[in-house]
Amino acid sequence: MDISILLNGLLPVFGIMLLGFFLRKRVLKEDTHWVPIEKITFVVLIPSFIINTLAGADMSAIDIWPIVLTLLLALFGTMILLVLLYPSLTRGQQQKIAAYTSLFQTSTRFNGFVALALVANLFGETEIAIVALGLITLMPVINIVNITMLTWLLTDKKLSLLDVLSKILRNPIILGCLIGILINLSGISLWKPLSESLSMLGKASLSITLLSVGAGLQLSDLEATRKKLIISVFLKLIFLPGLVAIFGLLFGLQEIELVVVMIIASMPTAANGYILAREMGGDAPLYANASSLQVLLSILTIPLWIEVAYRFF
């Protein structure tokens, strides 16, 4: 990809994130300013974008199973490595176990909303549909595994698979993906006024999401958690995308498919895991630091992986 096209796609995304950071520091300084914004974005705006995109997308243009297998196998490979690292990172100490859960989360979660914004800025509807396919493939697995891991390591509460699945299915993003795909498969076109309304809401979701991600940036006491931060950055921004590149080539992904799945894989971790860490006894400050550091470093690694994908072809 021409570097000017890539920069034209990346700079607005990270520029809006920096604006969110500035607003949090200088204008909207309190959590009470941002929580309602994040809530309406999560519940209404992003699902609207996904429904409208998937309902009208040409899914026949996507070879689904190679993409799904590429993403899942790379995710499982990263999770297996994290499980193998557990004894050396925790040594049975509760404080280290809490930190491990945040390391696990930040190494496996990804910010699909930033991926949506970036791909929408660089490509068209078919590529956005690939990102949505990635969301519906990875999000249930990531949430089930992470919630199970947090519950198992940090609480005495008995975990019901039905309870976990119920939470996943009530997730507005998952619901948006399911509704959009069902409409698409039905062959029914959305009523034009409804489609236009969803489109207007969807366009608002991308910029507001990026503002919220920027507002959540925070870095503190980095020296004390340096080792875990390095592991988190390596696994999420280098190791996992590397596995995606390998599996993508093995499964014969086409050029644009490989580029889009590389964008998904190279995304920094999702901010929503911070809430889980805080509520379930994980190391929330470590999660916040790892998330912020990944966002900053991904400015360098995302273009690198996009270039890798293009060079393979």
N, C-alpha and C positions, 0 to 999 in steps of 0.2 A: 504494500500500500504506500502511495506517495506520502511523504512525511507531512506535507502541508495539509492534506486531507485528514490525516490522523490527528494533527494538532488542532485543526478546526473542530474535530469531534470531541477531543479531550479537554481542551482549554475551557470551553463553556461549562462543562460538567464540574471540573475542579474549581473554576472561578466562582460558581454559585455556592459550592461548599465553603469556600473561604469567606464569602459574604455572610453565610450562616454563622461561621465562627466569629466574625466581626460583630454581627448583630447580638450574639450571645454575650460578648464581652462588653459592649458599649451601649446597647439599646434595650434589648429584651433579656435582662440578666437573670431573671428568676425562672425556676422550673415551671411555675404556674403559668408562665407565658407560653411555654412550648408544649406542655402536655396536651392541651386541647387541640393544638395544631397537629401534633403527631397522631392523636386519636382519630380525628376526622380524615386524615390522610390514609391511615391504615384501614379504617372501616368503610370509607366511601370512595375516596378518590382513586386509590390504586386498584381496587377491584373493578371500578368502572373502566379504567384503562385496559385492564386485562380482558374483561368481558368483550368490550368493543373490538379489541385487536383480534382475539381468538375467533369471535363469531364470524368475522369477515375474512379471516386468513385462509390462504390456500394450503391446507394441511397436506394435500396430496403431493405437494412439491417437496415435502420433508420425508426423508427416510428415517422413520422414528426409532427403530430398535438399535441401530448402530450408535445413535446419539445417546439414548438411554443407557445402554451398556457401558459406553465410554465414561459417562459421568458417574455411574454407580460403582464401577470397578475401581476408579480412581479414588472415590470417597472411601470405599471399604479398605483399600490399601492404606490410606492415611490413618484410618481408625485402628487397623491392626497394628501399625507401628506405634501408635499412642498407647495401646494396651500393653505392648511389649516394654515400653518405657516406664510403665506405672511403678514397678518395684524400685527402680533406681531413683525416681523422682520424688517418691513419697516416704519410703522407709517406715511406713506405719504411723507417721505423725499426722495428727488431725489437721494442723495448720497447712502442712504440705499437701494433704489430700484435698483440702478446699482450693488451694492454688492449682492443683492438677485438674480439677473439674473446669476451672476457667481456661486453663491451657487447652484442654480437650475441646471445649466449646469454640474458642477463638481459632482453633486449627481446622475445624470442620464446618462451621457456619459460613455463609457467604451473603453478601449484600446484593440480592437479586434486583433490588429497586435501582441501584446505581447501574447495574448491568443493563436494565431496561432503558434507562435514560441514555446511556452511552450508545447502545445499539440503535435506538430510535434516532439518535443524532447522526449516526454514521451510515445506516442502511435503511431497508424498507420493511414492509409488513411481514414478509416471509421470515426474515432474520429475527424480527420481534417475536414471531410465533415460536422460533427455536428457543429463545430465552424463556418464553412462557412454558414450553415443554420441559426445559431444565428446571424451572420452578416447581412444577407439579411433580416432577420425578424426584427431586432432591429434598424438598421441604418436608414432606411427611417422614421420610427416613431420618433426616437430620434431627427433627424434633422428637421423634420416638426414641432414638438412641440417646440423645442428650438428656431428655427428661428422665429416662430410665437410669442413666448413669448418675445423674445428680441425686435422684431418690435413693438409689442403692448405696451410694457412698456417703451421703450426708444426712439422711433421715431414717427413722425407723418405720415410716409409713409404708404399708403394703401397697404396692403398685398394681393396679388392675389394667390389663391391656385394653379393656373396653373403655376405661376412663381416659387413657392416653389417646386412643383413636377418636373418642368423642371430642376431645379438645382440638385435635388436628382437623376434624371435619367441621368444627365451628370456626376455624380460622378463616377470616374474610378473604385472604389471598387464595387459599385453597378452594374456597367456594367460588370465587371469581373464575379461577382456572376451570373448575368443573362445569360451571354454567356456560362459559364461553365455548368449551369443547362440545358440550351437548347441543348447543345451538348450531354450531358448525356442522356436526355430524347429522343433525336433523334436516339440513338443507333449507331451513327457514331463514329468510332475511329479516333482520331487525326492522321494526317500524321506524321510518326515517327520523321523525322527531325524537324518538328514544335514542337512536343511534347518534344523532347530533348532540343530545344532552350528555350521553356517556363520553363522547369525544371531547366535549368542553371540560368535563370533570377530569378526564384522563390527562389532558394536556396540563392541567393545574397540578396533577399529582407528581409529575417528574421534577419540576422546579422546587416544589415545597418539600419533597423528600430529600433532595440534595441540600436544601437549607437546614433541615433538621439534622442530617448527618454531620454537617459542618458545625452546627451548634453543640453537638455532643463531643467534639474533640477536646481532650484534656490529657496532659502529660505531667506526671508528678512522681517523685521518688523512683526514678528509673534505675538507679544503681542497685537498689536492693532486690530488684526483680529482673536484673539484666539477663541471666541465663534463661529464664522462662520466656522472656520477651523474644530473645533470639530464636529459641525453638519454635515459638508461635509464628513468628514472621517467616522463618525458613519453611515450615510445614505448609503454611497457608499460601504464601506467595511464590514459592519455588517448587517444593516437593509435589504438592497436589496438582498444580498446572503441568508439571513435568510428566506425571502419570497420565494426565488427560491427553497430552501430546502423543505419548507412546500408544495408548489404547486407541486414540482417534485414528492413527495411521494403521494400526493392526486391523481395525474394523472398516477401513477404507472410506473414511469421511471425505467428502468433497471439499474443495478449497474454502468456500464461504462457510460451510458447516463447521469445519475445523476452527476457523477464525472465531466464530461466535461461541463455540464451546470453550475455547481458550479464554475468551473474555469473561465468560461465566466463572471458570475455574480460577482466574487470577484476581477476582474481586476480593477486597478486604472483608473481614468478618462482619456479620450483621450486628447492629446495635441492640436488637431485642434480647440477645442472650445476657446482656448486662442486668436486665430486670430479673431474669431467672436466677442469676448468680446472687443478686442482692436478697431475693425472697427465700431462697432455699439454702443459704449458708455458704455459698461459694465465695471466692475471693473477688469481690466486685471491683476494687481499685485496680487489681491486676487486669481484669477484663477491660476496664476503661482504657488503661494504658496500652494494652495490646491492640485494641480496636483502633485507637487514635494513631498509633505508630504504623499499623498496617495501611491505614488510609493515606498517610503521608508518603510511605515508601511505594505504595501501589502506583503513584504518579510516574515512577520510573519503571516498575515491573510490568504494568499493563501494556505499554507500547512495546516492551521487549518481547513479550509472549505473542502479541499480534504479529510482530515482525518474524518471529520464529515460525508461526503458522504459515505465513506467506512464503517464506524461504523453502519450506518443505515442498512447495509446488513450483 
